[in-house]
Amino acid sequence: MITSPTTDYKNFFKHSAHPANAEQYFRELLDKRERRYEDLCRNIINDMNQYGLSVVDDFLGMETGLKILNEVRSMYNAGAFQDGQVVTNQMPDAPSTAARGDNIRGDKIKWVGGNEPGCSNVWYLTNQIDSVVYRVNTMKDNGILGNYHIRERTRAMVACYPGFGTHYVMHVDNPKKDGRVITAIYYLNINWDARESGGILRIRPTPGTTVADIEPKFDRLIFFWSDIRNPHEVQPAHRTRYAITVWYFDAKEREEALNRAKLENSKTNNVAAQAQAQQAEPDSTTTPPATAVAPPASSSSLPASMSTGTGALNANVSSNACAASNEICT
């Protein structure tokens, strides 16, 4: 039988963590994070007020950023991306187009709600951006951001410019008041050097002639106004360039845009029904069977990938009131 002397556990644990000490440690840690978060949001508010855009580097850190990048690469390698479409004016005075044109935009995209298999880290990213946007929209003394009531956003648009000089010409995200007020873009490009790889996001804030050239560096998050205040372009990229974009809605402008879309749909349907009725013989003694008139595929000017509900900021887009063929012009 093996015996051992009684162990004095009080001496063994030389640095005991008393509840009070642990509570103080975590409180200080949380306070430190809260101060950093507060400073981050205040800097974004100041930048948006002064420049109409804001750049945040090292947003999530290398480890989390790599997890997101791996998910995006997996989706792209699986062939889940499609050609980006152009359905709204590139600039407020430009002719409207609904055609794909590599001379306009050369990216490939995939819309992600976050609940799809293999997208948990993209979901985490969008929720972190949601938290920042909600905070800057509700803080005191938040300047221009205080003019908006942000409750919803689009799904995440994951985009890839596959190199070979692919680009996106100068355009405005929201030239027709569809509700989008803030554009948020997160970049996933390790060791990006614009001198060799190009791919700069050039923003030309208006009014004025100032140009902001933003490199799509890894773990960089940017914000800018989505409307005519910020025409922008993606210059030719010479290596694969990944980005994730979400747009945030102002509730009032979004409601007005949806109401306009419903009115346009109603008018279009009435015209179609009248045209069908005129095809009947004037002296016909029989009543033709009623035929449901489907709304035209492109009857609305609103993007399909926008949330139309009234839920929380991070609500995924699962139902749309807009025509399925209408995608966001970024």
N, C-alpha and C positions, 0 to 999 in steps of 0.2 A: 504494500500500500504506500502510495506516494503522498507525502504531506508537504505543505508549503506554508510559510508564515503568512499571517493575515496582512493584506496589503492596505496601506494607508492611502486611500484614494484622494483624500484632501490634499496630501502632498504631491500625489501623482499629477493631478490637474493643477499645475502651478499657476495657470492663467485662466481661472474660472470666469465664465461669461455670466455675470450676474444679470438678471432680467433688466435692471435699470440701465446697465452699461450697454446691453444689446439694443435696447430701445433708443438710447441716446445716439448710438452709432448709426442706426438706420434713419433716425430723424435727421441727423446731419447730412447723411448721404442723399436723402430725398430733398432736403433744403438746397443742397448744392446743385442737384439736377434741375430743380424748379427754377433756381436763379439762372442757370444756363438756358433753360427753355424760355424764360421770361426775356432774357437778353436777345435770344434768337428772334423771337416774335417781334420785339420792339425794333430790332434792326430791319426786319422785313417791312414793317409799317413805315419806317422812315424812308427806306429805299423806294417803296411804291409811291409815297407822297412826292418824293423829289425827282425820281427818275422814271417811274412807271414800270420798273422791273427790279428784281432782287435775285442775287446769286448766293446760294448756300453750299459751301464745300464740306466734304466729309460728313454727309448727312446721317448715314447709318453705320458707317465703318466698313472696313475691308471684308470682314467675315460675312456679314449680312449681305453686303453688296455682291459678293461672289456667289452666294446662294441664289440671289435674284438673277444674276447673269447666267448661271447654269440652267435655270428654268427657261429663260428666254431662248438660249441656244438650243435646248432640247426641243422646244416648240418649233423653232425655225428649221432645224434639221429634220423634223418629222413632216415637214411640208404643210404646216398649219397656217402659213401666212398667205395673204392674197395681195394683188396689186392695189395700192391706194387709189381711191377715186376722187375726182374733182367734180363737185356738183354745185358749188356756189362761186360767186365772183372772187377772183384772185385779189382784186382791188375794188374799192367801191364804185369806180367808174368803168370797170372792165366788163366786156360782154360775158354773160353767163354761159357755162358749159357743163355738160354732164358726162364728158368722155374722159377716158384714161389717156394721158399723153405723156410719154417719157420726157418730152421737152418741157413739161410743166412740173411733174413730180415723178420721182423714180423709186420711191420707197415701197416696201411690202409691209403689210400690217396684219395684226390680229387683235380683235376686241376681247378683253378678258374681264369677267366679272369678279373673279377671285375664288369662286366656289367650284371651278372646274378642277379635275384631277391634275396634279402637277403644277399648280399655280399658288400654292400656299404662301410662298415668299413674296410674290407679286401682290397678293392680298395684304400681307403685312405692310408692304411699302405704301399702298394706297391708304391704309388706315393711319399710318404715321403722317402722311401728307394731310389727311382729313383733320387730324388733331391740330396741326399747325394752322390750317386755314380757319377752322372753327375758332381757335384762340385769337388770331389776329382780327377776325370779324367781330368778336364780342368784347375785346379789351377796351378799356376806357382810353379816350384820347387817341383813337386809331385813325384819325384823318379821313382820307377818301374812302377807305374800307368801311367806315361807319355809314356810308351812304347806301350800302347794300345789305340785303338779308339773304345769306347763303345757307341753304338747307339741303341742296342736292348737288350731285355731280354726275358726269358721264361714267361709263365703264372706262377701264384703262385701255388706251390704244398703244399696243406694243408695236414698235416700228423698227424696221431694219433697212438701212441703205446698204446694198451689197457691194459697195465700192464701184470701180469702173466709171467714176465721174457722176454717179447718180446724185440728184439734187432736187430741190423744190424752189420754184421761182418765188419772187416777192409776192406776198399775199397777206390777207387779214383773216384771222380765224372766224370772227363774228362780224361781218359787214352788214348784216340784215336784222340785227337786234333779235337773235334767236334765244337770248337768255344767258349765254355764256359771258362771264365777266372776268374770270381769272383762268389763265392757262398755266398749268404746272407741268414741268418736264423734268424727268430724272434720267441721267445718263449712265451708261454702263461700259464705257470704253477705256480699258486699261492702257496706261502709257500712251495716251493720245498726244501726238505732236502735229498741230495744224499746219506747220511749215511743210511737212511731208504728206500728211493724210488729208488736209483740207477739212471739209465737213463743218466749217464754222457756222453757227447760228448768228446771222447778222440781223439785228433789230434796229429799225430806224424810227425812234420815237418821234411823235409829232406833237406840237409844232416844233420847227427847228430843223437843223441839218445834222445833229449829232448822230453818230453811228456807234452802236454797241456790238462788238464782236466777241461772241462767247464760245469758247472751245467746249466740245462735248466730253469733258473729262469724267472719269469714273467716280461715282458716288457724289456727283454734283447735282443739285436740285435748283431749278430756277422758277421764278414766278414772273408773269407780266400780264398786263391788261389784255383781254382777248379781242377788244373792239378796234376801231380805226385808229386808236392812239398808238398802236404798235404794229405797223407793217413789218414783216420779217421774211427771211429766206434761209434755206439751208444751202450753203455753197457746195460745189461738187466734192463728194467724198471719194477718196481713193483707196480706202480699206473699209471693211465692214464696220458699220456704225449703228449702234443700238440705242434706243431711247424709249421711255414710257411716258405717255402724256395723259393727263386727266384735265377735264374742264369743269369749272364750278359755276353754278347758276345763281343769278340774282332772282329771287322768288317773284318779284313784281314783273320784271321783264319777261321771265319765262312764262308766267301765266298769260300775259298779253300775247306772246308769240303763239302759245297753244290755242288761244281763242281765235286769233287770225287764221291759223291753220284749219280749225273746224269750220270757220265761215267760208274759206276758200274751197274746202272739200264739199260743203253743202251746195255752193254755187255751181261747182263743176258737175256734181251729181244731177242737179236740176237741169242743167243744159243737156246732159246726156239723155235724161229721161224725156225731155221735150223733143229731141232729135229722133228718138225711137218712136214716139207717138206720131210724129209727122209722116212716118213711113207707112202708116196704115191707110187703107183706102177710105176716102171721105164718106162714101155711101155704104160702107160695110155694115151689115146687119148683125155681125157676130163680134163679140168682144175678145180680143186676143188675150191669151193667158198672160198674167203678170210675170214680168221677168225682173229679177233682182239686178240692179245695176251696181257692179263692183266699182269701188273708187279707183281712179287711175293710179298706176304704180308710182307716179312721181307728183302727186297732187299737192304735196306739202313741201314747204321750203325748209322744214326743220329736220335736223339729223336724226337718223333712226336709233343711234346708239346712246341717246340721252334718256335718263330716268325721267319718267313722267309722274312719279308718285310724290307723296309728301312726307316720306319717311326721313330717317336720320341721314346724316352726311354720307355715311359709308354704305348706303343702300345700293345694292347691285342692280343693274338694269336687267330686268327679266321680262318686262312688258313695255311695249312702245305704242304710242298713239300716232306715230308717224309712219309713212310708207317705208316698206322694208328696203327699197332700193336706194333710199337717200342716206348717204353716209356723211360723216363730218369732213369738211374740207379744213385741213389743219394749216 
